[in-house]
Amino acid sequence: MGITDFEDMKAISRHTRLLLGIEEPLFSRTITLPYRDNIGLFLERKGHAGVKSDSLTFSEFVQAEGLQDYAPKITTPEEKEARDTEL
């Protein structure tokens, strides 16, 4: 792309994160916090070039890393109430 101004790079990165709906990585983040969102972790892994990275899918990544897949979808108020009483 030929972008050399660091402020422009930061702006492009910020807008890309907004479009993809991923959180900004904080380098002062403590390890006691829960994992970041799965899609952000996946995109970090896909950022490297190579055959393994190119062929990696999101579902394979979630399974290989032992991350929790998607939260269960609740379709009715009764199901939500039943789930809340189980907790």
PyMOL commands that set and color helices and strands:
alter all, ss='L'
color gray80, all
select helices_A, chain A and resi 6-20+38-46+51-55+58-65+77-86
alter helices_A, ss='H'
color red, helices_A
deselect
rebuild
show_as cartoon
